[in-house]
């Protein structure tokens, strides 16, 4: 009896890598711990066939280590496909720090994380992500050369900023959303388009601003009430609750917060014929892509539509002008057009088509 209980506990508490459901022939998974600062982190390098792995460093209060591992494996794979679809000379990687970004940050912690990034010798290049920003990248940059988004440079459209890729991400999502609306609804003009934006961080708010300038009407939600008030006051948006954002009678649902928000529960109420947003890993399960396709809902695969940020930081790392960045970001529309047209021709969901197109480019 006791032996069986101990064996069962060992199995349940095990942290498999090679047999993990999200493991996809990852090249390198590194667990990082620094006792002095309390740093606990995981770096995952999925694929470096096209170049060094570039991906953000996320800080999040994961419920447990298994959840953190699940996230870093999924996100790093997504970065491989994102860079391939965007035509970049980069592979896919990601880093996650287990901790509450509101309470657990310290200069020493991010310096220690920079040391771990440096120890990989350029195989992994880090950048900002959920829970981290320019300040954290600058701290990591004290210990590693392999970081982007830590210094002031020219911005898309002129001016300066501190290495923030969110304007490019938002622009790319806007371009991709516009293409999805054209393909699914046959609309060139966005005047009067009804869009529900979930998440009003830097990317979500910039996307909402683009949409407002194009004449769209906005319904919004964010866990930060101040972000909602700003959108209401500055963009004339309609504020809705966390639950109501899913079931609105709108043309486009645009998820711009955390992932797995297209799931068994939300699918029961989602009504929008187009889903196009900036969030990573929007589908909780692969089967949800088939369900959306069966319903006639056109879903823009997240790693295709939100590639503006990785394009931006790629040019920061390898060199290039803001105009080159803008032209490259504009190409997101053409990539999505290819995905949508192939999906229609083959009667196959857009995620499978995007995966196939990414694999073609990886193996070219």
RODO-2510 file (C-alpha; in nm, 4 decimals, decimal comma):
residues 364
     n   res          X          Y          Z
     1     x     0,0000     0,0000     0,0000
     2     x     0,2599     0,2596     0,1066
     3     x     0,4913     0,1635    -0,1797
     4     x     0,2111     0,2146    -0,4335
     5     x     0,1212     0,5528    -0,2819
     6     x     0,4861     0,6687    -0,2922
     7     x     0,5229     0,5480    -0,6521
     8     x     0,2018     0,7284    -0,7498
     9     x     0,3202     1,0508    -0,5855
    10     x     0,6558     1,0229    -0,7631
    11     x     0,4834     0,9837    -1,0998
    12     x     0,2464     1,2751    -1,0388
    13     x     0,5253     1,5049    -0,9218
    14     x     0,7650     1,4082    -1,1982
    15     x     0,8630     1,6779    -1,4459
    16     x     0,9178     1,5011    -1,7770
    17     x     1,0856     1,6698    -2,0712
    18     x     1,1203     1,4237    -2,3595
    19     x     0,7738     1,2745    -2,2959
    20     x     0,6094     1,6098    -2,2167
    21     x     0,3043     1,6686    -2,4421
    22     x     0,4435     2,0086    -2,5460
    23     x     0,7958     1,8812    -2,6167
    24     x     0,8522     1,9111    -2,9922
    25     x     1,2128     1,8012    -3,0503
    26     x     1,3393     2,1030    -2,8569
    27     x     1,7153     2,1406    -2,8902
    28     x     1,7827     2,2739    -2,5413
    29     x     1,5900     2,3228    -2,2165
    30     x     1,7786     2,4928    -1,9334
    31     x     1,6616     2,5303    -1,5740
    32     x     1,8114     2,8382    -1,4079
    33     x     1,8371     2,8932    -1,0329
    34     x     2,0183     3,1605    -0,8367
    35     x     1,9915     3,1135    -0,4622
    36     x     2,1008     3,4663    -0,3704
    37     x     1,8261     3,6407    -0,5685
    38     x     1,5622     3,3673    -0,5604
    39     x     1,5642     3,3426    -0,9388
    40     x     1,3840     3,0379    -1,0769
    41     x     1,3596     3,0335    -1,4531
    42     x     1,3478     2,8097    -1,7594
    43     x     1,4988     2,8826    -2,1012
    44     x     1,3803     2,6707    -2,3936
    45     x     1,5421     2,6696    -2,7371
    46     x     1,3153     2,4961    -2,9849
    47     x     1,4931     2,5253    -3,3189
    48     x     1,7980     2,7112    -3,4550
    49     x     1,7865     2,5887    -3,8163
    50     x     1,7352     2,9399    -3,9566
    51     x     1,9448     3,1260    -3,6997
    52     x     1,9856     3,1920    -3,3268
    53     x     1,6703     3,1510    -3,1199
    54     x     1,5060     3,4826    -3,0366
    55     x     1,2146     3,5082    -2,7944
    56     x     1,0939     3,7112    -2,5010
    57     x     1,1574     3,6638    -2,1313
    58     x     0,8234     3,6359    -1,9504
    59     x     0,7756     3,6838    -1,5738
    60     x     0,4579     3,5291    -1,4408
    61     x     0,3276     3,3898    -1,1083
    62     x     0,2810     3,0363    -1,2377
    63     x     0,0769     2,8082    -1,0125
    64     x     0,3534     2,5473    -1,0265
    65     x     0,6712     2,4515    -1,2128
    66     x     0,4809     2,2193    -1,4467
    67     x     0,2726     2,5127    -1,5699
    68     x     0,5884     2,7160    -1,6303
    69     x     0,7462     2,4319    -1,8276
    70     x     0,4303     2,3870    -2,0320
    71     x     0,4291     2,7582    -2,1170
    72     x     0,7959     2,7860    -2,2141
    73     x     0,7804     2,4783    -2,4388
    74     x     0,4675     2,5995    -2,6194
    75     x     0,5909     2,9557    -2,6548
    76     x     0,9370     2,8619    -2,7841
    77     x     0,7869     2,6390    -3,0521
    78     x     0,5561     2,9239    -3,1484
    79     x     0,8574     3,1529    -3,1867
    80     x     1,0199     2,9117    -3,4324
    81     x     0,7107     2,9172    -3,6506
    82     x     0,6642     3,2918    -3,6034
    83     x     1,0141     3,3728    -3,7284
    84     x     0,9847     3,1252    -4,0159
    85     x     0,6530     3,2709    -4,1333
    86     x     0,7913     3,6233    -4,0987
    87     x     1,0901     3,5373    -4,3174
    88     x     1,3484     3,6133    -4,0500
    89     x     1,6967     3,4591    -4,0099
    90     x     1,6074     3,3447    -3,6582
    91     x     1,5080     3,0377    -3,4655
    92     x     1,2639     3,0027    -3,1799
    93     x     1,3225     3,0272    -2,8068
    94     x     1,1611     3,1599    -2,4911
    95     x     1,2405     3,2208    -2,1264
    96     x     1,0062     3,2251    -1,8283
    97     x     1,0799     3,3538    -1,4792
    98     x     0,8577     3,2117    -1,2072
    99     x     0,7472     3,5072    -0,9953
   100     x     0,5007     3,7907    -0,9528
   101     x     0,6190     4,0867    -1,1647
   102     x     0,4442     4,3247    -0,9225
   103     x     0,6274     4,1989    -0,6135
   104     x     0,9279     3,9812    -0,6928
   105     x     1,1458     4,1966    -0,9183
   106     x     1,4938     4,3094    -0,8208
   107     x     1,7936     4,4423    -1,0075
   108     x     2,0047     4,1491    -0,8926
   109     x     1,7467     3,8953    -1,0116
   110     x     1,7488     4,0265    -1,3689
   111     x     2,1267     4,0596    -1,3671
   112     x     2,1438     3,6932    -1,2672
   113     x     1,9038     3,6067    -1,5483
   114     x     2,1277     3,7956    -1,7895
   115     x     2,4162     3,5781    -1,6759
   116     x     2,2244     3,2634    -1,7669
   117     x     2,1393     3,4051    -2,1108
   118     x     2,5075     3,4908    -2,1655
   119     x     2,6093     3,1374    -2,0687
   120     x     2,4284     3,0098    -2,3790
   121     x     2,6809     3,1872    -2,6009
   122     x     2,4383     3,3556    -2,8380
   123     x     2,2282     3,0498    -2,9100
   124     x     1,9390     3,2306    -2,7393
   125     x     1,8629     3,6043    -2,7668
   126     x     1,6168     3,7474    -2,5182
   127     x     1,3683     4,0361    -2,5304
   128     x     1,0817     4,1816    -2,3280
   129     x     0,7571     3,9924    -2,2778
   130     x     0,4626     3,9815    -2,0358
   131     x     0,5839     4,1042    -1,6984
   132     x     0,9114     4,2478    -1,8297
   133     x     1,0053     4,5595    -2,0232
   134     x     1,2820     4,7955    -2,1226
   135     x     1,4150     4,8400    -1,7665
   136     x     1,4489     4,4656    -1,7122
   137     x     1,6179     4,4176    -2,0486
   138     x     1,8678     4,6895    -1,9567
   139     x     1,9497     4,5074    -1,6328
   140     x     1,9968     4,1786    -1,8159
   141     x     2,2068     4,3662    -2,0700
   142     x     2,4606     4,4382    -1,7959
   143     x     2,5468     4,0667    -1,8029
   144     x     2,4799     3,9659    -2,1626
   145     x     2,5228     4,0980    -2,5155
   146     x     2,2377     3,8766    -2,6332
   147     x     1,9451     4,1011    -2,5459
   148     x     1,7302     4,3379    -2,7522
   149     x     1,4911     4,6117    -2,6469
   150     x     1,7211     4,7678    -2,3884
   151     x     1,8257     5,0957    -2,5538
   152     x     1,6810     5,4043    -2,7204
   153     x     1,6586     5,4005    -3,0981
   154     x     1,4396     5,5287    -3,3809
   155     x     1,0744     5,4412    -3,3756
   156     x     0,8444     5,3376    -3,6594
   157     x     0,7351     5,6618    -3,8159
   158     x     1,0103     5,8689    -3,6567
   159     x     1,0891     5,9820    -3,3050
   160     x     1,2691     5,7784    -3,0432
   161     x     1,1759     5,5141    -2,7927
   162     x     1,3538     5,2755    -2,5569
   163     x     1,3597     4,9627    -2,7701
   164     x     0,9858     4,8992    -2,7312
   165     x     0,8573     4,6563    -2,9996
   166     x     0,4894     4,6948    -2,9070
   167     x     0,4087     4,9608    -3,1729
   168     x     0,5336     4,7239    -3,4433
   169     x     0,3375     4,4338    -3,2950
   170     x     0,0186     4,6411    -3,2870
   171     x     0,0705     4,7616    -3,6438
   172     x     0,1174     4,4038    -3,7655
   173     x    -0,1967     4,2849    -3,5866
   174     x    -0,3935     4,5738    -3,7374
   175     x    -0,2683     4,4837    -4,0871
   176     x    -0,3522     4,1173    -4,0306
   177     x    -0,6946     4,1964    -3,8847
   178     x    -0,7711     4,4101    -4,1875
   179     x    -0,6798     4,1191    -4,4178
   180     x    -0,8969     3,8777    -4,2185
   181     x    -1,1924     4,1163    -4,2406
   182     x    -1,1424     4,1431    -4,6163
   183     x    -1,1275     3,7658    -4,6631
   184     x    -1,4166     3,6736    -4,4310
   185     x    -1,6482     3,9734    -4,4555
   186     x    -1,5474     4,1189    -4,7919
   187     x    -1,4918     4,4618    -4,6371
   188     x    -1,2132     4,6936    -4,7493
   189     x    -1,3368     4,9815    -4,5363
   190     x    -1,3283     4,9397    -4,1573
   191     x    -1,5699     5,2266    -4,0915
   192     x    -1,8340     5,0987    -3,8509
   193     x    -1,6565     4,7657    -3,7996
   194     x    -1,7458     4,6311    -3,4538
   195     x    -1,4410     4,5000    -3,2662
   196     x    -1,4119     4,3556    -2,9152
   197     x    -1,0573     4,4051    -2,7814
   198     x    -0,9628     4,1912    -2,4815
   199     x    -0,6540     4,3359    -2,3143
   200     x    -0,5395     4,6975    -2,3321
   201     x    -0,1705     4,6759    -2,2573
   202     x     0,0766     4,8493    -2,4850
   203     x    -0,0082     4,6285    -2,7837
   204     x    -0,3827     4,6099    -2,7235
   205     x    -0,4178     4,9840    -2,6735
   206     x    -0,2104     5,0694    -2,9821
   207     x    -0,4210     4,8243    -3,1844
   208     x    -0,7395     4,9864    -3,0528
   209     x    -0,6028     5,3264    -3,1548
   210     x    -0,5324     5,2033    -3,5108
   211     x    -0,8837     5,0616    -3,5292
   212     x    -1,0410     5,3833    -3,4013
   213     x    -0,8470     5,5877    -3,6564
   214     x    -0,9781     5,3521    -3,9270
   215     x    -1,3373     5,4188    -3,8159
   216     x    -1,4090     5,1041    -3,6135
   217     x    -1,6344     5,0929    -3,3067
   218     x    -1,4739     4,9370    -2,9987
   219     x    -1,5836     4,7277    -2,7031
   220     x    -1,3028     4,6682    -2,4531
   221     x    -1,2015     4,4920    -2,1342
   222     x    -0,8823     4,4813    -1,9298
   223     x    -0,8038     4,3584    -1,5783
   224     x    -0,6613     4,7067    -1,5088
   225     x    -0,9505     4,9504    -1,4702
   226     x    -0,7241     5,2446    -1,5574
   227     x    -0,6558     5,0936    -1,9006
   228     x    -1,0283     5,0621    -1,9652
   229     x    -1,0953     5,4213    -1,8577
   230     x    -0,8219     5,5448    -2,0901
   231     x    -0,9782     5,3625    -2,3866
   232     x    -1,3213     5,4961    -2,2996
   233     x    -1,1987     5,8537    -2,2559
   234     x    -0,9519     5,8717    -2,5457
   235     x    -1,1014     5,6315    -2,8016
   236     x    -1,4723     5,6423    -2,7211
   237     x    -1,4717     5,2693    -2,6496
   238     x    -1,7525     5,0839    -2,4706
   239     x    -1,6408     4,9128    -2,1477
   240     x    -1,7671     4,5572    -2,0881
   241     x    -1,7083     4,2922    -1,8231
   242     x    -1,4576     4,0068    -1,8362
   243     x    -1,7312     3,7556    -1,9206
   244     x    -1,9333     3,9719    -2,1591
   245     x    -1,6369     4,0435    -2,3899
   246     x    -1,6655     3,6933    -2,5412
   247     x    -2,0317     3,6854    -2,6366
   248     x    -2,0768     4,0266    -2,7976
   249     x    -2,2457     4,0558    -3,1363
   250     x    -1,9378     4,2001    -3,3060
   251     x    -1,7513     4,1459    -3,6333
   252     x    -1,4112     4,0761    -3,4756
   253     x    -1,2996     3,9349    -3,1424
   254     x    -0,9415     4,0494    -3,0777
   255     x    -0,7654     3,8714    -2,7874
   256     x    -0,4646     4,0768    -2,6757
   257     x    -0,4004     3,9432    -2,3247
   258     x    -0,2954     3,5959    -2,2098
   259     x    -0,3337     3,2679    -2,3985
   260     x    -0,5788     2,9750    -2,3981
   261     x    -0,8767     3,2096    -2,4100
   262     x    -1,0403     3,0135    -2,6963
   263     x    -1,1476     2,7114    -2,4913
   264     x    -1,4425     2,4798    -2,4274
   265     x    -1,6195     2,7426    -2,2155
   266     x    -1,5691     3,0515    -2,4323
   267     x    -1,6534     2,8642    -2,7528
   268     x    -2,0069     2,8255    -2,6177
   269     x    -2,0614     3,2023    -2,6340
   270     x    -1,8242     3,3381    -2,9005
   271     x    -2,0200     3,4850    -3,1922
   272     x    -1,7704     3,6924    -3,3930
   273     x    -1,7010     3,5626    -3,7474
   274     x    -1,3363     3,6797    -3,7233
   275     x    -1,0813     3,6212    -3,4467
   276     x    -0,7656     3,8291    -3,4879
   277     x    -0,5533     3,9449    -3,1960
   278     x    -0,2077     3,9763    -3,0469
   279     x    -0,2199     3,7142    -2,7689
   280     x     0,0083     3,4107    -2,7947
   281     x    -0,1301     3,0540    -2,7830
   282     x    -0,4904     3,1670    -2,8155
   283     x    -0,6300     2,8149    -2,8577
   284     x    -0,6414     2,6035    -2,5428
   285     x    -0,6438     2,2836    -2,7542
   286     x    -0,5520     2,2063    -3,1140
   287     x    -0,9031     2,0725    -3,1716
   288     x    -1,0435     2,4210    -3,1201
   289     x    -0,8983     2,5261    -3,4557
   290     x    -1,1159     2,2627    -3,6252
   291     x    -1,4209     2,3800    -3,4319
   292     x    -1,3697     2,7404    -3,5393
   293     x    -1,3242     2,6358    -3,9011
   294     x    -1,6368     2,4179    -3,8891
   295     x    -1,8347     2,7180    -3,7634
   296     x    -1,7093     2,9443    -4,0405
   297     x    -1,5100     3,1587    -3,7987
   298     x    -1,1882     3,2835    -3,9591
   299     x    -0,9066     3,2678    -3,7034
   300     x    -0,5793     3,4477    -3,7772
   301     x    -0,3097     3,2188    -3,6260
   302     x    -0,1458     3,4168    -3,3477
   303     x     0,2145     3,3504    -3,4434
   304     x     0,1437     3,4754    -3,7957
   305     x    -0,0450     3,7921    -3,7048
   306     x     0,1601     3,9072    -3,4027
   307     x     0,5031     3,8822    -3,5663
   308     x     0,5562     4,2598    -3,5804
   309     x     0,7456     4,2624    -3,2514
   310     x     0,9898     3,9887    -3,3504
   311     x     1,0455     4,1630    -3,6845
   312     x     1,1202     4,4867    -3,5005
   313     x     1,3705     4,3370    -3,2562
   314     x     1,5314     4,1305    -3,5324
   315     x     1,6225     4,4518    -3,7123
   316     x     1,7479     4,5966    -3,3856
   317     x     1,9780     4,2969    -3,3397
   318     x     2,0927     4,2621    -3,7032
   319     x     2,0662     4,6248    -3,8153
   320     x     1,8117     4,8085    -4,0303
   321     x     1,6073     5,1253    -4,0656
   322     x     1,2561     5,2005    -3,9350
   323     x     1,1334     5,2054    -4,2937
   324     x     1,2711     4,8541    -4,3519
   325     x     1,0926     4,7415    -4,0376
   326     x     0,7662     4,8952    -4,1555
   327     x     0,7895     4,7312    -4,4974
   328     x     0,8615     4,3935    -4,3387
   329     x     0,5683     4,4312    -4,0971
   330     x     0,3408     4,5186    -4,3901
   331     x     0,4240     4,1718    -4,5260
   332     x     0,2203     4,0125    -4,2451
   333     x    -0,0895     4,0883    -4,4505
   334     x     0,0411     3,8915    -4,7483
   335     x     0,1426     3,5970    -4,5286
   336     x    -0,2069     3,5811    -4,3813
   337     x    -0,3620     3,6121    -4,7263
   338     x    -0,1676     3,3016    -4,8318
   339     x    -0,2835     3,1159    -4,5204
   340     x    -0,6492     3,2111    -4,5661
   341     x    -0,6548     3,1255    -4,9376
   342     x    -0,4846     2,7888    -4,8813
   343     x    -0,7243     2,7110    -4,5984
   344     x    -1,0216     2,7800    -4,8248
   345     x    -0,8769     2,5810    -5,1151
   346     x    -0,7915     2,2796    -4,8971
   347     x    -1,0897     2,3122    -4,6586
   348     x    -0,8486     2,2960    -4,3670
   349     x    -0,8254     2,5101    -4,0537
   350     x    -0,5910     2,8084    -4,0623
   351     x    -0,3633     2,6830    -3,7838
   352     x    -0,2796     2,3632    -3,9736
   353     x    -0,2152     2,5659    -4,2873
   354     x     0,0098     2,8088    -4,0971
   355     x     0,2020     2,5178    -3,9438
   356     x     0,2476     2,3651    -4,2881
   357     x     0,3677     2,6920    -4,4404
   358     x     0,6142     2,7440    -4,1533
   359     x     0,7489     2,3900    -4,1979
   360     x     0,7975     2,4557    -4,5700
   361     x     1,0086     2,7595    -4,4914
   362     x     1,2028     2,5773    -4,2183
   363     x     1,2900     2,2948    -4,4558
   364     x     1,3531     2,5036    -4,7652
***
